Amino acid sequence: HDYNDWRNLAVLTAYLTALDAVCTDLLQFSQFLSLPFSISTSTSPCTYYCGNFGIILLHGAWMDAQHNNNGKGGKGKAALDILEKMIQVTMMRGAQSGGVVTYKSSKKMIKGDGDGDNSGSGNKSNSIAHSMVAKRTRVVKSKRGDLSKLLRRKMESEIMSTSSILPSKNKRIPDPNAHRRVQFFAGHTRFATSSMASLDGTHPHQWTCDVYKVYNMEEESNGEPSLGSSILLHLSSTLLRRNSHHHITRSISKPTRMRVENYITHNGDFEFFRWPNGTGKIYDVETISHWLEYATSTPAKTAVDSASIAGMIDLIRCQGSFHLSVRYVICLLLPTSGIDEDVGDTVLPSKADY
């Protein structure tokens, strides 16, 4: 019931956001939806600039387009034209560097045992094939370079020129569901205000990328209840068997090994974090960044605050994985959870322990 309420609220929010965007951006209304709180003492409309951009392509034809009316262009030209224009708009607030993340099909075997260990031992039995993997492209422009064109060229060479973004499993047989696939591109342009522009400081940011055993907590198949309902029925059945002679069973679907990746394209502003275990403890981003190395068993790749956001999302996003859920509780929810005064003294379970 709670999940359905959340889902309905999310759908309503999406519709309201889309309606507000059409009214303000397309129809040029100064304000459509009134907020319950005041964000400005002025009654005149305000314009806010942000480096985030992205598109969601609801039809595969956007990616299949090879050329324009003049017969010029490459694969995905229609989508790349839109992305290049978006980057040009965000460049008004400064554009020393920028990046885009999307996903594509892949038959690459990733070593790992499916429990957060991505190192592997070289054993083929422990290798996992992933049909979808994230693909990130980032650039830092020169003094007189055009970031929109640089980023587009890199997307063309690193994403579009390789294997099809979303190809048919059998290239000899047309895929009847190709038009139903949804492709997205999300990105950000950055103007380094507190540090020198560098590739490792450029969005999108990622902290970890591991393989986990994940249960499907939402989808139903063949009319069977979702996993969450199955677990409740399984527990109820166990109690009934203890108090009666009836034998009631309910099977729980097996987990699927998959690669879990989180990327952050937000422009930062992560100053501190209040621990959610009720202690009221607050830690600054520098302390959190250092602590995340112990919590995730992964060294920090950069000192920018958006990378720390990615690390915290890695901890918080745990649905469907017992491994990640246990880590979330130990790191954030126990009464003893928190960060020691000397972060170097932090003792937390390793990936193998989980």
Secondary structure, 3 states (H helix, E strand, C coil): CHHHHHHHHHHHHHHHHHHHHHHHHHCCCCCCCCCCCCCCCCCCCCCCCCCEEEEEECCCHHHHCCCCCCCCCCCCHHHHHHHHHHHHHHHHHCCCEEEEEEEEECCCEEECCCECCCCCCCCHHHEEECCEEEEEEEEECCCCCCHHHHHHHHHHHHHHCCCCCCCCCCCCCCCCCHHHCCEEEEEEEECCCCCCCCCCCCCCECCCEEEEEECCCCCCCCCCCCHHHHHHHHHHHHHHHHHCCCCCCCCCCCCEEEEEECCECCCCCCCEEECCCCCCCEEEHHHHHHHHHHHHCCCCCCCCHHHHHHHHHHHHCCCCCHHHHHHHHHHHHCCCCCCCCCHHHCCCCCCCCC
